[in-house]
Amino acid sequence: MTIMVPSTATAPGRQALDSALHQLGQAAEHLGLDDGLRTMLATPRRSLTVSVPVRREDGRMDVVQGFRVQHNVSRGPAKGGIRFHPSTDIHEVTALAMWMTWKCALVGIPYGGAKGGVSVDPTELTTRELERLTRRYVNEILPLIGPEKDIPAPDVGTDEQTMAWIMDTYSVNTGYSVPGVVTGKPMTLGGSLGRAGSTSRGVQIAALAALGRSPEGARVAVQGFGKVGALAAQYLADAGCRVVAVSDISGAIYSASGLDVSDVRAWVAESGGVYGYRHADALSHDELFELDVDVLVPAALEGVITAENAPRIKARLIVEGANGPTTPEADEILAANGTVIVPDILANAGGVIVSYLEWVQNMQAYSWSAAEVEMKLRDLMEGAYGEVRSLATDRALTLRQAAHVIGVGRVAEAHQMRGLYP
């Protein structure tokens, strides 16, 4: 039997939580929030840690840890993805839930932030083992979730099939089909047109808005050629950008004349990674960050841009497709060097925007066309970017500081308007 012990203060996700709390602290200073309100905003509303037993194909039983954190529900039901990753811990999940709270408030959708996860490597499990793990995890967090309480979605290591299992497990326990309990579902179960590439589309919209010039020939490097990064690279290439480098866990590749992103995606589908792609040169992961490009898109996990590598980053613009890829120390270095960063709570908000649209369709038993979904996504993304840019200019803030001032400010206002239950 394998038993995962509880996380400690030195767990990998602690850095992410420290970053989230630092950003909250900065926003609270700009907003002049009192200590009591700051403490409320820094403290999750609910945190659940569960043991998840899973029966393996050879008869063994492993027990792994699962988590669900609802950071804030003042503006509406909790919303946030579920990730399956070996380094997932309660600190990381708490940080991600907090970022989701500010993200939803920033783009103006009526959700609070949540996040879930299981400390497991999904690539080491068979499909049947994954299904058993998912259904057991859902049973453990069942009291917290529901279409009017907390709506999960896919994240790292999960996908629409995972969401289908979650929807079915919840529906079986309820006694009738409840498509609105999750978003990011298959179309046949109430998924939305445009949901699959929505985070990537949002990254493209944010990048083009911040670029300040024609995208034709703009050099782009994408770190994390996965669920978000691959499509973001494709959309940027389709807009006229020259994607010169991409990376994933297998390695990194570079072509000064530009990569054929469609062909790279086909190679990855066939081989499992970008390593060995025939029409590009091999590159180290560190070298990708140091390329002389116009746009760098970190689209993997948090904490990859640090005080150690930030001084060597030459990109004029960083668009955060991942959550928390830049540490506070790196933020300061990059700002001093004149690098513009479109922060995660803005740049990757496309996913939660279209998740919201999917949920609305489910709750109304209605559907929109792909064109309507993209139009609504574009309006919300461009509107949020305009607000952030305007505040940053007016108050001499970075885009990250401005985004957090808006997001945190809206949640603080909701707290104050609702008051405290006696």
ZIWO-V787411 format. One record per pair of residues at least 6 apart in sequence whose ideal C-beta (glycine too) atoms are under 7 Angstrom apart, sorted by sequence separation. I is the first residue (numbers start at 0). J is the second residue. If there is no record, write none. Layout:
BEGIN
i->I j->J
i->I j->J
END
This chain:
BEGIN
i->54 j->60
i->55 j->61
i->143 j->149
i->153 j->159
i->170 j->176
i->178 j->184
i->184 j->190
i->236 j->242
i->267 j->273
i->297 j->303
i->319 j->325
i->360 j->366
i->390 j->396
i->391 j->397
i->103 j->110
i->144 j->151
i->170 j->177
i->183 j->190
i->207 j->214
i->210 j->217
i->221 j->228
i->235 j->242
i->244 j->251
i->245 j->252
i->297 j->304
i->333 j->340
i->360 j->367
i->391 j->398
i->52 j->60
i->53 j->61
i->69 j->77
i->103 j->111
i->121 j->129
i->124 j->132
i->153 j->161
i->169 j->177
i->224 j->232
i->244 j->252
i->396 j->404
i->103 j->112
i->153 j->162
i->244 j->253
i->27 j->37
i->52 j->62
i->53 j->63
i->178 j->188
i->221 j->231
i->232 j->242
i->243 j->253
i->263 j->273
i->266 j->276
i->391 j->401
i->51 j->62
i->100 j->111
i->166 j->177
i->169 j->180
i->178 j->189
i->183 j->194
i->221 j->232
i->243 j->254
i->356 j->367
i->387 j->398
i->390 j->401
i->50 j->62
i->51 j->63
i->100 j->112
i->166 j->178
i->182 j->194
i->243 j->255
i->99 j->112
i->119 j->132
i->232 j->245
i->245 j->258
i->263 j->276
i->50 j->64
i->51 j->65
i->98 j->112
i->99 j->113
i->151 j->165
i->166 j->180
i->243 j->257
i->387 j->401
i->390 j->404
i->97 j->112
i->99 j->114
i->117 j->132
i->166 j->181
i->242 j->257
i->243 j->258
i->325 j->340
i->387 j->402
i->390 j->405
i->48 j->64
i->49 j->65
i->79 j->95
i->96 j->112
i->165 j->181
i->219 j->235
i->241 j->257
i->242 j->258
i->356 j->372
i->23 j->40
i->79 j->96
i->96 j->113
i->228 j->245
i->295 j->312
i->23 j->41
i->48 j->66
i->96 j->114
i->166 j->184
i->242 j->260
i->245 j->263
i->387 j->405
i->47 j->66
i->95 j->114
i->117 j->136
i->162 j->181
i->259 j->278
i->295 j->314
i->324 j->343
i->353 j->372
i->356 j->375
i->386 j->405
i->47 j->67
i->79 j->99
i->288 j->308
i->294 j->314
i->297 j->317
i->301 j->321
i->304 j->324
i->306 j->326
i->309 j->329
i->323 j->343
i->20 j->41
i->78 j->99
i->162 j->183
i->163 j->184
i->219 j->240
i->221 j->242
i->224 j->245
i->252 j->273
i->258 j->279
i->293 j->314
i->300 j->321
i->301 j->322
i->302 j->323
i->303 j->324
i->304 j->325
i->305 j->326
i->312 j->333
i->317 j->338
i->319 j->340
i->322 j->343
i->46 j->68
i->92 j->114
i->162 j->184
i->163 j->185
i->166 j->188
i->219 j->241
i->224 j->246
i->225 j->247
i->249 j->271
i->250 j->272
i->251 j->273
i->289 j->311
i->291 j->313
i->292 j->314
i->293 j->315
i->294 j->316
i->295 j->317
i->296 j->318
i->297 j->319
i->298 j->320
i->299 j->321
i->301 j->323
i->302 j->324
i->304 j->326
i->306 j->328
i->310 j->332
i->319 j->341
i->321 j->343
i->66 j->89
i->92 j->115
i->217 j->240
i->218 j->241
i->219 j->242
i->220 j->243
i->223 j->246
i->224 j->247
i->249 j->272
i->250 j->273
i->285 j->308
i->289 j->312
i->290 j->313
i->293 j->316
i->297 j->320
i->298 j->321
i->301 j->324
i->305 j->328
i->306 j->329
i->309 j->332
i->315 j->338
i->316 j->339
i->317 j->340
i->318 j->341
i->319 j->342
i->353 j->376
i->45 j->69
i->68 j->92
i->92 j->116
i->159 j->183
i->214 j->238
i->215 j->239
i->217 j->241
i->219 j->243
i->220 j->244
i->221 j->245
i->222 j->246
i->223 j->247
i->236 j->260
i->248 j->272
i->249 j->273
i->250 j->274
i->252 j->276
i->254 j->278
i->288 j->312
i->289 j->313
i->294 j->318
i->296 j->320
i->297 j->321
i->302 j->326
i->305 j->329
i->309 j->333
i->314 j->338
i->315 j->339
i->319 j->343
i->352 j->376
i->43 j->68
i->44 j->69
i->68 j->93
i->78 j->103
i->115 j->140
i->144 j->169
i->159 j->184
i->163 j->188
i->202 j->227
i->214 j->239
i->216 j->241
i->218 j->243
i->247 j->272
i->249 j->274
i->254 j->279
i->304 j->329
i->322 j->347
i->43 j->69
i->44 j->70
i->66 j->92
i->70 j->96
i->159 j->185
i->214 j->240
i->247 j->273
i->253 j->279
i->254 j->280
i->306 j->332
i->312 j->338
i->320 j->346
i->43 j->70
i->44 j->71
i->69 j->96
i->70 j->97
i->233 j->260
i->246 j->273
i->252 j->279
i->253 j->280
i->297 j->324
i->319 j->346
i->320 j->347
i->349 j->376
i->352 j->379
i->44 j->72
i->68 j->96
i->133 j->161
i->137 j->165
i->141 j->169
i->199 j->227
i->203 j->231
i->232 j->260
i->233 j->261
i->245 j->273
i->252 j->280
i->318 j->346
i->319 j->347
i->352 j->380
i->70 j->99
i->71 j->100
i->74 j->103
i->87 j->116
i->150 j->179
i->152 j->181
i->198 j->227
i->202 j->231
i->206 j->235
i->252 j->281
i->253 j->282
i->70 j->100
i->74 j->104
i->87 j->117
i->88 j->118
i->134 j->164
i->138 j->168
i->150 j->180
i->151 j->181
i->152 j->182
i->153 j->183
i->252 j->282
i->87 j->118
i->133 j->164
i->137 j->168
i->141 j->172
i->146 j->177
i->150 j->181
i->152 j->183
i->159 j->190
i->199 j->230
i->203 j->234
i->207 j->238
i->233 j->264
i->250 j->281
i->251 j->282
i->349 j->380
i->78 j->110
i->84 j->116
i->133 j->165
i->137 j->169
i->150 j->182
i->199 j->231
i->203 j->235
i->251 j->283
i->348 j->380
i->78 j->111
i->79 j->112
i->83 j->116
i->85 j->118
i->146 j->179
i->251 j->284
i->75 j->109
i->76 j->110
i->77 j->111
i->78 j->112
i->79 j->113
i->80 j->114
i->81 j->115
i->82 j->116
i->83 j->117
i->85 j->119
i->130 j->164
i->134 j->168
i->146 j->180
i->196 j->230
i->200 j->234
i->74 j->109
i->75 j->110
i->76 j->111
i->77 j->112
i->78 j->113
i->79 j->114
i->81 j->116
i->85 j->120
i->121 j->156
i->145 j->180
i->199 j->234
i->203 j->238
i->229 j->264
i->251 j->286
i->348 j->383
i->74 j->110
i->75 j->111
i->77 j->113
i->79 j->115
i->83 j->119
i->113 j->149
i->115 j->151
i->144 j->180
i->251 j->287
i->74 j->111
i->73 j->111
i->83 j->121
i->244 j->282
i->246 j->284
i->345 j->383
i->72 j->111
i->345 j->384
i->71 j->111
i->48 j->89
i->70 j->111
i->71 j->112
i->246 j->287
i->69 j->111
i->70 j->112
i->345 j->387
i->5 j->48
i->46 j->89
i->70 j->113
i->224 j->267
i->244 j->287
i->69 j->113
i->68 j->113
i->67 j->113
i->68 j->114
i->244 j->290
i->46 j->93
i->243 j->290
i->67 j->115
i->66 j->115
i->224 j->273
i->243 j->292
i->43 j->93
i->66 j->116
i->65 j->117
i->43 j->96
i->63 j->117
i->64 j->118
i->63 j->118
i->63 j->119
i->342 j->398
i->340 j->397
i->341 j->398
i->342 j->399
i->345 j->402
i->340 j->398
i->344 j->402
i->3 j->62
i->339 j->398
i->340 j->399
i->0 j->60
i->1 j->61
i->2 j->62
i->3 j->63
i->342 j->402
i->0 j->61
i->1 j->62
i->3 j->64
i->0 j->62
i->344 j->406
i->334 j->397
i->222 j->287
i->231 j->296
i->51 j->117
i->222 j->288
i->220 j->287
i->231 j->298
i->228 j->296
i->56 j->125
i->330 j->399
i->81 j->151
i->220 j->290
i->228 j->298
i->56 j->127
i->65 j->136
i->76 j->147
i->77 j->148
i->80 j->151
i->84 j->155
i->227 j->298
i->56 j->128
i->76 j->148
i->77 j->149
i->78 j->150
i->79 j->151
i->80 j->152
i->82 j->154
i->84 j->156
i->220 j->292
i->55 j->128
i->67 j->140
i->76 j->149
i->79 j->152
i->80 j->153
i->81 j->154
i->82 j->155
i->83 j->156
i->219 j->292
i->16 j->90
i->65 j->139
i->69 j->143
i->76 j->150
i->80 j->154
i->82 j->156
i->83 j->157
i->218 j->292
i->219 j->293
i->222 j->296
i->223 j->297
i->225 j->299
i->11 j->86
i->15 j->90
i->19 j->94
i->53 j->128
i->82 j->157
i->218 j->293
i->219 j->294
i->220 j->295
i->221 j->296
i->222 j->297
i->223 j->298
i->12 j->88
i->15 j->91
i->18 j->94
i->67 j->143
i->81 j->157
i->217 j->293
i->222 j->298
i->223 j->299
i->11 j->88
i->13 j->90
i->16 j->93
i->54 j->131
i->217 j->294
i->219 j->296
i->221 j->298
i->222 j->299
i->10 j->88
i->12 j->90
i->16 j->94
i->19 j->97
i->53 j->131
i->12 j->91
i->15 j->94
i->19 j->98
i->53 j->132
i->10 j->90
i->11 j->91
i->69 j->149
i->51 j->132
i->222 j->303
i->6 j->88
i->12 j->94
i->53 j->135
i->6 j->89
i->52 j->135
i->6 j->90
i->51 j->135
i->210 j->294
i->51 j->136
i->51 j->139
i->206 j->294
i->231 j->320
i->49 j->139
i->49 j->140
i->228 j->320
i->47 j->140
i->227 j->320
i->202 j->296
i->47 j->143
i->223 j->320
i->45 j->143
i->223 j->321
i->210 j->316
i->209 j->316
i->209 j->318
i->206 j->318
i->205 j->318
i->3 j->118
i->202 j->318
i->202 j->320
i->227 j->347
i->209 j->339
i->209 j->341
i->205 j->341
i->205 j->345
i->205 j->346
i->202 j->346
i->201 j->346
i->202 j->347
i->201 j->347
i->201 j->348
i->202 j->349
i->201 j->349
i->198 j->347
i->200 j->349
i->201 j->350
i->198 j->349
i->201 j->352
i->197 j->349
i->198 j->350
i->197 j->350
i->197 j->352
i->197 j->353
i->194 j->353
i->193 j->353
i->194 j->354
i->191 j->353
i->194 j->357
i->191 j->356
i->191 j->357
i->190 j->357
i->191 j->360
i->183 j->354
i->182 j->354
i->189 j->361
i->204 j->377
i->208 j->381
i->182 j->357
i->201 j->376
i->205 j->380
i->182 j->358
i->192 j->368
i->193 j->369
i->200 j->376
i->204 j->380
i->208 j->384
i->192 j->369
i->204 j->381
i->179 j->358
i->193 j->372
i->197 j->376
i->201 j->380
i->205 j->384
i->192 j->372
i->193 j->373
i->191 j->372
i->179 j->361
i->178 j->361
i->179 j->362
i->193 j->376
i->152 j->354
i->150 j->358
i->146 j->362
i->98 j->322
i->98 j->323
i->95 j->322
i->94 j->323
i->105 j->344
i->105 j->345
i->102 j->344
i->106 j->348
i->101 j->344
i->105 j->348
i->108 j->351
i->108 j->352
i->98 j->343
i->110 j->355
i->98 j->344
i->102 j->348
i->106 j->352
i->108 j->355
i->103 j->351
i->102 j->351
i->99 j->351
i->107 j->379
i->78 j->351
i->106 j->379
i->78 j->354
i->106 j->383
i->105 j->383
i->15 j->301
i->15 j->302
i->14 j->302
i->105 j->402
i->105 j->405
i->105 j->406
i->101 j->403
i->104 j->406
i->102 j->406
i->18 j->323
i->101 j->406
i->104 j->409
i->21 j->327
i->101 j->407
i->104 j->410
i->15 j->323
i->18 j->326
i->18 j->327
i->100 j->410
i->14 j->326
i->74 j->410
i->73 j->410
i->71 j->410
i->74 j->413
i->73 j->413
i->73 j->414
i->73 j->417
i->40 j->407
i->40 j->410
i->29 j->400
i->40 j->411
i->30 j->404
i->25 j->400
i->29 j->404
i->36 j->411
i->39 j->414
i->22 j->399
i->26 j->403
i->30 j->407
i->25 j->403
i->26 j->404
i->30 j->408
i->36 j->414
i->32 j->411
i->27 j->407
i->22 j->403
i->26 j->407
i->30 j->411
i->23 j->407
END
